[in-house]
Amino acid sequence: MLEKAFERLTDEDKLLMHSDRGWHYQMKQYRHTLNKYGITQSMSRKGNCYDNAVIEKFLGIMKSEFLYLKSFESVEHFKQELEKYIDYYNHKRIKAKLKGMSPVQYRTHSQIAA
């Protein structure tokens, strides 16, 4: 799968790959291959799952609200729809934990209050 992904990379692509600390992600050959293709590797800190919690939560919500509910004609169509979803998530989707505001509204409100 990784080799197929490398075939699609262009010189302009700047990739960051985040993973847990699974043994296969720590292998010298795997890290060398990522480096060869200019991919920056990011891993969870040892014994600390909290650095993954925010993205794991977002990805879970995004899958259930977006990915599993839609069909996509192409990768380009998926990218366009994903951009729309992320805009919706950040600007319009309200959360009880954020006092009924969207993430952007909450951050703006917090900055004004400070």
C-alpha positions as CSV (number, residue, x, y, z in Angstrom):
1,M,0.0,0.0,0.0
2,L,2.8,2.4,0.9
3,E,4.6,1.7,-2.3
4,K,1.5,2.5,-4.3
5,A,1.1,5.8,-2.5
6,F,4.7,6.7,-3.3
7,E,3.9,6.3,-7.0
8,R,1.4,9.2,-6.7
9,L,3.7,11.7,-4.9
10,T,4.9,14.8,-6.7
11,D,7.9,16.9,-5.8
12,E,5.5,19.5,-4.3
13,D,3.9,17.1,-1.8
14,K,4.9,17.6,1.8
15,L,3.6,14.8,3.8
16,L,3.3,14.1,7.5
17,M,2.5,10.6,8.6
18,H,1.3,10.1,12.2
19,S,1.0,6.7,13.8
20,D,1.2,5.0,17.2
21,R,4.4,3.4,18.3
22,G,3.7,0.0,16.8
23,W,6.9,-2.1,16.1
24,H,6.4,-1.9,12.4
25,Y,6.4,1.9,12.4
26,Q,9.7,1.9,14.4
27,M,11.5,-0.4,12.0
28,K,14.7,1.1,10.6
29,Q,13.7,0.1,7.0
30,Y,10.3,1.6,7.3
31,R,11.7,4.9,8.7
32,H,14.4,5.0,6.0
33,T,11.7,4.5,3.3
34,L,9.6,7.4,4.7
35,N,12.7,9.6,4.8
36,K,13.7,8.6,1.2
37,Y,10.3,10.0,0.0
38,G,10.5,13.1,2.1
39,I,7.8,12.1,4.5
40,T,8.0,13.4,8.0
41,Q,7.2,10.7,10.6
42,S,5.2,11.6,13.7
43,M,4.6,9.2,16.5
44,S,2.8,9.1,19.8
45,R,5.0,9.6,22.8
46,K,5.9,6.4,24.6
47,G,3.3,5.4,27.2
48,N,1.1,8.5,26.4
49,C,-2.0,8.1,24.5
50,Y,-3.2,11.6,25.1
51,D,-1.3,13.1,22.2
52,N,-3.5,11.0,19.8
53,A,-6.8,11.7,21.6
54,V,-7.8,14.9,19.8
55,I,-7.2,13.6,16.3
56,E,-8.7,10.2,17.1
57,K,-11.9,11.9,18.4
58,F,-12.1,14.1,15.3
59,L,-11.5,11.1,12.9
60,G,-14.2,9.1,14.6
61,I,-16.7,11.9,14.3
62,M,-15.7,12.6,10.7
63,K,-16.1,9.0,9.7
64,S,-19.6,8.6,11.3
65,E,-20.9,12.0,10.1
66,F,-19.2,12.2,6.7
67,L,-17.2,9.3,5.3
68,Y,-19.7,6.4,5.9
69,L,-22.7,8.5,4.7
70,K,-21.5,9.6,1.3
71,S,-20.2,8.1,-2.0
72,F,-17.4,9.7,-3.9
73,E,-16.9,9.7,-7.7
74,S,-13.1,10.2,-7.4
75,V,-10.3,11.1,-5.1
76,E,-10.7,14.8,-6.2
77,H,-14.4,14.7,-5.4
78,F,-13.6,13.2,-1.9
79,K,-11.1,16.0,-1.3
80,Q,-13.6,18.7,-2.2
81,E,-16.3,17.2,0.0
82,L,-13.8,16.7,2.9
83,E,-12.8,20.4,2.7
84,K,-16.5,21.3,2.9
85,Y,-17.0,19.0,5.9
86,I,-13.9,20.4,7.7
87,D,-15.3,24.0,7.1
88,Y,-18.7,22.9,8.5
89,Y,-17.0,21.1,11.5
90,N,-15.0,24.2,12.4
91,H,-17.5,27.0,11.7
92,K,-21.0,25.6,12.0
93,R,-21.2,22.4,13.9
94,I,-22.0,23.2,17.6
95,K,-20.8,21.1,20.5
96,A,-22.3,21.0,24.0
97,K,-18.7,20.9,25.5
98,L,-18.0,24.2,23.8
99,K,-21.1,25.9,25.4
100,G,-23.2,25.4,22.2
101,M,-20.6,27.0,19.9
102,S,-18.6,25.8,17.0
103,P,-14.8,25.4,17.6
104,V,-14.1,28.7,15.8
105,Q,-16.8,30.6,17.7
106,Y,-15.5,29.1,21.0
107,R,-11.9,30.1,20.3
108,T,-13.0,33.6,19.3
109,H,-15.2,34.0,22.3
110,S,-12.4,32.8,24.6
111,Q,-9.9,35.2,23.1
112,I,-12.4,38.2,23.5
113,A,-13.2,37.2,27.1
114,A,-9.4,37.1,28.0
